[in-house]
Amino acid sequence: MATLVAVVVLYPWNGAQLPRSVGTPVNGVVTAATSGPCLAPGQVQVGAPNPDDKRCLTVEVALSDGPAQGSTITKSVPLEPTSPRFAVGDEVVLSYSGADPTDSTSYQLQDFQRGMPLLLLGALFAGAVLLLGRWQGLASLVALGISFAVITLFVLPAILAGRDPLLVAIAGAGLIMFVALYLTHGLSARTSVAVLGTMVSLALIGTLSAIFSAMAKLTGLDSDTSTLIGSLGHPIDARGLLLAGVVIGALGVLDDVTVTQASSVWELRRANPSLDWRGLYTAGLRIGRAHVGSAVNTLVLAYAGTALPLLLLSAMADVGLSPILQSQDVAQEIVRTLAGSIGIVAAVPLTTLLAALIAVRDDAPPSQQPARNRKDRVSRRGSPRND
């Protein structure tokens, strides 16, 4: 109920229109591409080009949709190491500014179209999940879709509308957690233990991130956030946006840890009903110690992979390791990684303890009565028994 109330309160019901940082997307196909000197529209090259002059790629694009569908425009793109290389037959995306649809200056050549490869990869992913998980795999795919919908339909609009990013992330993470866990694993005491362990661990991660980001004076104003603020035209809590990313990023790994620990304890009780809660906790914790190492490594490598260009750029600076680690971009990744890792470590004993206390009070596992009855029937028939 608290999660639903928070979502209702934080959602931007006024439907305010936000400024667009880019124009309207328009699809097209490259029909011609030639490289040469960079010339202004209408300018003609006279004489041999200077080898030191800047080179450009001139492309002709046939528009596949938009207000000038079927027409062809010509664009010139500087040939730089950071610019993509377009060739004849490439399906591209342009940004239309809303001016004269037949004027080439109304368009900006943005990127390639990648819809089909992404759809094929998504279909392979869904097929693999369904092949192994069957009905539970289908439930997990539905939960994944709902998680994506929560982020795109609630988290992003609420933050862009000026709501507190950390509060929005907490409400969104809570909604994702409840829907994903209960839909995938069913309504049971086992799932409720995983939910409770995830909630407490997320609260710990959020608290640690807030404390240490304030102590380290992290502003959250990296290049992407600065561009976002400039496009919005109104201020946004950059540090809160950083903390929101920590909470949402840690949720997926926490779900894995808490569900695994709760399931392990219940399976231990089913395998050995004579274990009390202390025995279940001790055995489950041994499983958790093996799991936590790989989970923490997963989180660290995930953040390191995302920040790889930043790490490479920092390694190029010949200023020593300490200044690099204390820079804004690297320090916020350190806080993000270590706070999430502490939450994962804490989730193991916490979830295991809750599972052990509740599993011994849950429905008793199947008794060994059928096996004893079989032995009794064998004895009554006069068959020898070997102890």
C-alpha positions as CSV (number, residue, x, y, z in Angstrom):
1,M,0.0,0.0,0.0
2,A,2.8,2.4,0.8
3,T,4.4,1.7,-2.6
4,L,1.1,2.3,-4.4
5,V,0.5,5.5,-2.5
6,A,4.0,6.7,-3.3
7,V,3.5,6.0,-7.0
8,V,0.2,7.8,-7.1
9,V,1.7,10.9,-5.3
10,L,4.9,11.1,-7.3
11,Y,3.4,10.5,-10.8
12,P,3.2,13.7,-12.9
13,W,-0.6,13.7,-13.4
14,N,-0.6,17.2,-14.9
15,G,0.9,15.8,-18.1
16,A,3.2,18.8,-18.6
17,Q,4.9,18.8,-21.9
18,L,8.7,18.4,-21.5
19,P,11.1,20.1,-23.9
20,R,12.6,17.8,-26.6
21,S,16.4,17.6,-26.7
22,V,16.3,16.1,-30.2
23,G,13.9,16.5,-33.2
24,T,11.4,14.0,-34.5
25,P,13.0,10.7,-35.7
26,V,12.7,10.1,-39.4
27,N,13.9,6.9,-41.1
28,G,15.8,6.7,-44.4
29,V,18.1,4.7,-46.6
30,V,21.5,5.9,-47.9
31,T,21.5,5.9,-51.7
32,A,24.9,7.5,-52.4
33,A,28.0,8.3,-50.3
34,T,31.1,10.1,-51.5
35,S,34.0,11.5,-49.5
36,G,35.7,14.8,-50.3
37,P,36.4,18.3,-49.0
38,C,33.9,19.9,-46.7
39,L,31.9,22.4,-48.7
40,A,29.1,24.7,-47.8
41,P,25.8,24.3,-49.7
42,G,26.3,25.6,-53.3
43,Q,30.0,25.9,-52.9
44,V,32.2,24.3,-55.6
45,Q,35.8,23.0,-55.3
46,V,38.2,24.8,-57.6
47,G,41.5,23.3,-58.2
48,A,43.2,20.4,-56.4
49,P,42.1,20.0,-52.8
50,N,44.6,20.7,-50.0
51,P,45.6,17.4,-48.3
52,D,45.4,19.2,-44.9
53,D,41.8,20.3,-45.5
54,K,39.1,18.7,-43.4
55,R,37.3,15.8,-45.1
56,C,33.6,15.2,-45.2
57,L,31.3,12.4,-46.3
58,T,28.4,13.5,-48.5
59,V,25.5,11.2,-48.4
60,E,22.1,11.1,-50.2
61,V,19.3,9.7,-48.1
62,A,15.9,8.6,-49.4
63,L,13.3,9.3,-46.6
64,S,11.2,6.3,-45.7
65,D,8.7,8.1,-43.6
66,G,8.0,11.6,-42.2
67,P,6.4,14.6,-43.9
68,A,8.6,14.4,-47.0
69,Q,8.4,10.6,-47.4
70,G,9.8,9.4,-50.7
71,S,12.0,12.5,-51.3
72,T,15.8,12.5,-51.2
73,I,18.0,14.9,-49.2
74,T,21.8,15.5,-49.2
75,K,23.8,15.8,-46.0
76,S,27.5,16.3,-45.3
77,V,29.1,14.6,-42.3
78,P,32.6,15.4,-41.1
79,L,35.0,12.4,-41.3
80,E,36.2,12.3,-37.7
81,P,37.3,9.4,-35.5
82,T,34.1,9.8,-33.5
83,S,31.6,9.9,-36.4
84,P,30.0,6.8,-37.9
85,R,30.8,5.7,-41.4
86,F,27.8,5.5,-43.6
87,A,27.7,3.5,-46.8
88,V,25.2,2.9,-49.6
89,G,22.3,0.7,-48.4
90,D,22.6,1.6,-44.7
91,E,19.3,2.2,-43.0
92,V,19.7,5.4,-40.9
93,V,17.8,7.6,-38.5
94,L,17.6,11.4,-39.0
95,S,16.3,14.1,-36.7
96,Y,13.7,16.4,-38.2
97,S,13.5,19.9,-36.6
98,G,10.0,20.6,-37.9
99,A,10.9,23.3,-40.4
100,D,10.6,22.9,-44.2
101,P,10.4,19.1,-44.8
102,T,12.0,19.4,-48.3
103,D,15.0,21.4,-47.0
104,S,18.1,19.3,-46.1
105,T,19.0,21.8,-43.3
106,S,15.9,20.7,-41.5
107,Y,17.4,17.3,-40.9
108,Q,20.4,16.0,-38.9
109,L,21.9,12.6,-39.6
110,Q,21.8,10.8,-36.3
111,D,22.6,7.1,-36.3
112,F,21.9,3.6,-37.8
113,Q,18.6,1.8,-37.6
114,R,19.1,-1.2,-35.2
115,G,15.6,-2.4,-34.7
116,M,15.8,-5.8,-36.6
117,P,19.0,-7.1,-34.9
118,L,17.7,-6.1,-31.5
119,L,14.4,-7.8,-32.2
120,L,16.2,-11.0,-33.2
121,L,18.4,-11.0,-30.1
122,G,15.3,-10.4,-28.0
123,A,13.5,-13.3,-29.6
124,L,16.5,-15.6,-28.9
125,F,16.6,-14.4,-25.3
126,A,12.9,-15.1,-24.9
127,G,13.2,-18.5,-26.5
128,A,16.0,-19.5,-24.3
129,V,14.1,-18.4,-21.1
130,L,11.0,-20.3,-22.2
131,L,12.9,-23.4,-23.2
132,L,14.5,-23.8,-19.8
133,G,11.9,-22.1,-17.5
134,R,8.7,-23.1,-19.3
135,W,5.7,-21.5,-17.4
136,Q,8.0,-19.9,-14.8
137,G,10.1,-18.6,-17.6
138,L,7.0,-17.1,-19.1
139,A,6.2,-15.5,-15.8
140,S,9.7,-14.1,-15.6
141,L,9.4,-12.6,-19.1
142,V,6.0,-10.9,-18.1
143,A,7.7,-9.6,-14.9
144,L,10.5,-8.2,-17.0
145,G,8.1,-6.4,-19.3
146,I,6.3,-4.9,-16.3
147,S,9.6,-3.8,-14.8
148,F,10.5,-2.1,-18.1
149,A,7.0,-0.5,-18.1
150,V,7.5,0.8,-14.5
151,I,10.8,2.5,-15.5
152,T,9.5,4.0,-18.8
153,L,6.0,5.0,-17.7
154,F,6.7,6.1,-14.1
155,V,10.3,6.5,-13.1
156,L,11.5,8.5,-16.1
157,P,8.4,10.8,-16.4
158,A,8.4,11.5,-12.7
159,I,12.1,12.4,-12.6
160,L,11.8,14.6,-15.7
161,A,8.9,16.4,-14.2
162,G,11.0,17.5,-11.2
163,R,10.1,14.9,-8.6
164,D,12.8,13.8,-6.1
165,P,14.8,11.2,-8.0
166,L,15.6,9.1,-4.9
167,L,12.0,8.9,-3.7
168,V,10.9,8.0,-7.3
169,A,13.6,5.3,-7.5
170,I,12.5,3.9,-4.1
171,A,8.8,3.8,-5.1
172,G,9.7,2.3,-8.5
173,A,12.1,-0.3,-7.1
174,G,9.4,-1.3,-4.6
175,L,6.8,-1.8,-7.3
176,I,9.2,-3.7,-9.5
177,M,10.2,-5.9,-6.5
178,F,6.7,-6.8,-5.5
179,V,5.5,-7.5,-9.0
180,A,8.6,-9.3,-10.3
181,L,9.1,-11.6,-7.2
182,Y,5.5,-12.6,-6.6
183,L,4.7,-13.0,-10.2
184,T,7.8,-15.1,-11.0
185,H,7.9,-17.2,-7.8
186,G,4.3,-17.2,-6.6
187,L,2.6,-16.0,-3.4
188,S,4.3,-18.0,-0.6
189,A,6.2,-17.5,2.6
190,R,9.4,-18.3,0.7
191,T,8.8,-15.4,-1.7
192,S,7.8,-13.1,1.1
193,V,11.1,-13.8,2.9
194,A,13.0,-12.8,-0.3
195,V,10.9,-9.6,-0.6
196,L,11.6,-8.7,3.0
197,G,15.3,-9.4,2.7
198,T,15.4,-7.3,-0.5
199,M,13.6,-4.4,1.1
200,V,15.9,-4.2,4.1
201,S,19.0,-4.5,1.9
202,L,17.8,-1.8,-0.4
203,A,17.2,0.5,2.5
204,L,20.8,-0.2,3.7
205,I,22.2,0.5,0.3
206,G,20.3,3.8,0.0
207,T,21.4,4.9,3.4
208,L,25.0,4.1,2.8
209,S,25.0,5.7,-0.6
210,A,23.4,8.9,0.8
211,I,25.9,9.1,3.7
212,F,29.0,8.5,1.8
213,S,28.1,10.6,-1.3
214,A,27.5,13.5,1.1
215,M,30.8,12.8,2.9
216,A,32.7,12.6,-0.4
217,K,30.8,15.7,-1.6
218,L,29.7,14.0,-4.8
219,T,27.6,16.3,-6.9
220,G,26.4,13.8,-9.5
221,L,27.1,16.4,-12.2
222,D,28.8,14.2,-14.8
223,S,28.6,15.0,-18.5
224,D,25.3,13.2,-19.1
225,T,23.6,14.8,-16.2
226,S,24.8,18.2,-17.2
227,T,23.4,17.7,-20.7
228,L,20.1,16.5,-19.2
229,I,19.8,19.6,-17.0
230,G,20.6,21.9,-19.9
231,S,17.9,20.2,-22.0
232,L,15.3,20.3,-19.3
233,G,15.6,24.0,-18.6
234,H,14.9,23.5,-14.9
235,P,17.1,22.3,-12.1
236,I,17.2,18.6,-11.0
237,D,18.7,17.0,-7.9
238,A,21.9,15.6,-9.5
239,R,23.0,13.8,-6.4
240,G,19.5,12.3,-6.0
241,L,19.8,11.1,-9.5
242,L,23.0,9.4,-8.7
243,L,21.4,7.7,-5.6
244,A,18.4,6.6,-7.7
245,G,20.8,4.8,-10.1
246,V,22.4,3.0,-7.2
247,V,19.1,1.8,-5.9
248,I,17.7,0.6,-9.2
249,G,21.0,-0.9,-10.3
250,A,21.4,-3.0,-7.1
251,L,17.8,-4.3,-7.2
252,G,18.4,-6.9,-9.8
253,V,21.4,-8.5,-8.0
254,L,19.6,-8.4,-4.7
255,D,16.6,-10.2,-6.1
256,D,19.0,-13.0,-7.2
257,V,20.7,-13.3,-3.8
258,T,17.5,-13.2,-1.7
259,V,15.5,-15.6,-3.8
260,T,18.5,-18.1,-3.9
261,Q,19.0,-17.9,-0.1
262,A,15.3,-18.4,0.7
263,S,14.9,-21.3,-1.7
264,S,18.1,-22.9,-0.3
265,V,16.7,-22.9,3.2
266,W,13.4,-24.3,2.2
267,E,15.1,-27.1,0.2
268,L,17.3,-27.9,3.1
269,R,14.3,-28.3,5.4
270,R,12.6,-30.5,2.8
271,A,15.7,-32.7,2.6
272,N,16.2,-32.9,6.4
273,P,13.0,-32.0,8.3
274,S,14.7,-32.7,11.6
275,L,16.8,-29.5,11.3
276,D,15.8,-26.7,13.7
277,W,16.2,-23.0,12.7
278,R,19.8,-22.9,13.9
279,G,20.8,-25.8,11.7
280,L,18.9,-24.4,8.8
281,Y,20.7,-21.0,9.3
282,T,24.1,-22.6,9.5
283,A,23.7,-24.7,6.4
284,G,22.1,-21.9,4.5
285,L,24.8,-19.5,5.4
286,R,27.4,-21.9,4.0
287,I,25.6,-21.7,0.7
288,G,25.4,-18.0,1.0
289,R,29.1,-17.5,1.5
290,A,29.8,-19.2,-1.8
291,H,27.1,-17.2,-3.6
292,V,28.0,-13.8,-2.2
293,G,31.4,-13.8,-3.7
294,S,30.1,-14.3,-7.3
295,A,27.3,-11.8,-6.7
296,V,29.6,-9.1,-5.6
297,N,31.9,-9.8,-8.5
298,T,29.0,-9.6,-10.8
299,L,28.0,-6.1,-9.5
300,V,31.6,-4.8,-9.6
301,L,32.2,-6.1,-13.2
302,A,28.9,-4.7,-14.4
303,Y,29.8,-1.2,-13.2
304,A,33.3,-1.6,-14.4
305,G,32.1,-2.6,-17.9
306,T,29.8,0.4,-18.0
307,A,32.5,2.8,-17.0
308,L,35.3,1.2,-19.2
309,P,35.8,4.2,-21.4
310,L,36.0,6.4,-18.3
311,L,38.6,4.1,-16.8
312,L,40.6,4.1,-20.0
313,L,40.6,7.9,-20.1
314,S,41.6,8.1,-16.5
315,A,44.5,5.6,-17.1
316,M,45.8,7.9,-19.8
317,A,46.2,10.8,-17.3
318,D,49.7,10.6,-15.9
319,V,48.8,12.1,-12.5
320,G,49.0,9.0,-10.3
321,L,46.3,6.7,-9.0
322,S,45.0,8.7,-6.0
323,P,43.8,11.8,-8.0
324,I,42.1,9.5,-10.5
325,L,40.2,7.6,-7.8
326,Q,39.1,10.9,-6.2
327,S,37.7,12.5,-9.4
328,Q,34.0,13.0,-9.6
329,D,33.3,10.4,-12.3
330,V,35.4,7.6,-10.7
331,A,34.5,8.3,-7.1
332,Q,30.8,8.0,-7.8
333,E,31.3,4.6,-9.4
334,I,33.3,3.6,-6.3
335,V,30.5,4.6,-4.0
336,R,27.9,3.0,-6.3
337,T,29.8,-0.3,-6.4
338,L,30.9,-0.5,-2.7
339,A,27.5,0.5,-1.3
340,G,25.7,-2.0,-3.5
341,S,28.2,-4.7,-2.5
342,I,27.7,-4.1,1.2
343,G,24.0,-4.4,0.7
344,I,24.5,-7.7,-1.1
345,V,26.8,-9.1,1.7
346,A,24.2,-8.0,4.3
347,A,21.4,-9.6,2.4
348,V,22.8,-13.1,2.8
349,P,22.8,-13.5,6.6
350,L,19.6,-11.4,6.9
351,T,17.6,-13.4,4.4
352,T,19.0,-16.7,5.6
353,L,18.0,-15.9,9.2
354,L,14.5,-14.9,8.2
355,A,14.1,-18.0,6.0
356,A,15.3,-20.3,8.8
357,L,12.9,-18.8,11.4
358,I,9.9,-19.0,9.0
359,A,10.7,-22.3,7.2
360,V,10.4,-24.3,10.5
361,R,6.9,-22.8,11.0
362,D,5.8,-23.2,7.4
363,D,3.9,-26.3,6.3
364,A,5.8,-29.4,7.2
365,P,7.5,-31.1,4.3
366,P,6.3,-34.6,3.2
367,S,6.9,-37.1,6.0
368,Q,8.8,-40.3,5.7
369,Q,5.6,-42.3,6.5
370,P,5.3,-43.8,3.0
371,A,8.8,-45.3,3.3
372,R,8.0,-46.7,6.7
373,N,4.8,-48.2,5.4
374,R,6.6,-49.9,2.6
375,K,9.0,-51.5,5.1
376,D,6.1,-52.6,7.2
377,R,4.4,-54.2,4.2
378,V,7.6,-56.0,3.3
379,S,7.9,-57.3,6.9
380,R,4.3,-58.5,7.0
381,R,4.9,-60.5,3.8
382,G,7.7,-62.3,5.5
383,S,10.5,-60.9,3.4
384,P,13.9,-60.6,5.0
385,R,14.9,-57.1,6.1
386,N,18.5,-56.0,6.0
387,D,19.4,-53.3,8.4
